[in-house]
Amino acid sequence: MWVAPSARRHSLGRLILRDLERYAGESGCTMVQLETSRHLPEAIATYRAAGYHHIDPFTDFPFADYGFEKRLTGPGQTSELAETPAG
């Protein structure tokens, strides 16, 4: 996921992540795995704040420096942080 610089600081990444988790849970998935670049500290912080933990990257994509994983507990599981208003 990527948010254009002009659209940042409005919690769009958190909203996208929340919807991704909801869709995954409703589709029967029990885990979400993400990768990101070391050059995106905001993304790393967002994933960690949403309960993701670090795993090894799982593709050979050139910018996949960090992998993250979160186990979902049930249908519609969402990130608790995704509801936090922008600040």
C-alpha atoms as one frame of an Amber mdcrd trajectory, in Angstrom:
protein
   0.000   0.000   0.000   1.223   3.483  -0.729  -0.290   6.877   0.070   0.718
   9.904  -1.990   2.627  12.522   0.019  -0.122  15.087  -0.575  -2.670  12.738
   1.034  -0.627  11.762   4.083  -1.333  12.800   7.692  -5.051  12.007   7.313
  -4.990   8.403   8.625  -5.586   7.007   5.130  -3.001   4.262   5.644  -4.736
   3.211   8.852  -8.107   3.196   7.106  -6.750   1.095   4.229  -5.178  -1.317
   6.719  -8.433  -1.561   8.686 -10.387  -2.354   5.531  -7.771  -4.887   4.403
  -8.037  -6.673   7.744 -11.835  -6.596   7.661 -11.941  -7.989   4.130  -9.368
 -10.672   4.989 -11.328 -11.740   8.068 -14.639 -11.802   6.212 -12.975 -13.879
   3.485 -11.906 -16.485   6.030  -8.244 -15.505   6.293  -6.626 -15.989   9.677
  -3.459 -13.992   9.026  -2.268 -10.919   7.137   1.309 -10.608   5.921   2.778
  -7.375   4.588   6.147  -6.230   3.313   7.588  -2.741   3.191  10.759  -0.829
   2.498  13.212   0.363   5.112  12.749   3.783   3.491   9.141   3.999   4.736
   9.378   4.496   8.515   5.802   5.760   8.670   4.522   2.478   7.209   6.664
   0.473   9.625   5.323   2.487  12.569   1.725   2.087  11.355   2.048  -1.687
  11.059   3.671  -2.033  14.470   1.057   0.208  16.107  -1.680  -1.928  14.526
  -0.330  -5.085  16.154   1.869  -6.509  13.398   5.118  -8.199  14.342   8.306
  -8.443  12.314   8.955 -11.498  10.140  11.493 -12.123   7.409  10.536 -10.799
   3.965   8.763 -13.510   1.990   9.324 -12.337  -1.601  12.316 -11.220  -3.599
  10.767  -7.836  -4.424  13.671  -5.348  -4.374  12.086  -3.012  -1.818  10.706
  -5.683   0.512  13.175  -5.086   3.327  10.809  -5.928   6.196   8.010  -8.417
   6.539   5.161  -8.071   9.023   2.473 -10.470  10.148  -0.716 -10.261  12.183
  -2.998 -13.117  13.141  -6.686 -12.325  12.843  -8.981 -13.588  15.553 -12.276
 -13.681  13.703 -14.477 -12.375  10.908 -14.150  -8.644  10.414 -11.034  -8.372
  12.615  -9.743  -4.825  12.403  -6.850  -2.884  13.769  -7.784  -1.080  16.961
  -5.594   1.822  15.924  -7.411   2.284  12.629 -10.258   4.041  14.403  -7.986
   6.654  15.962  -8.703  10.139  14.550  -5.947  11.966  12.696  -3.865  14.159
  14.899
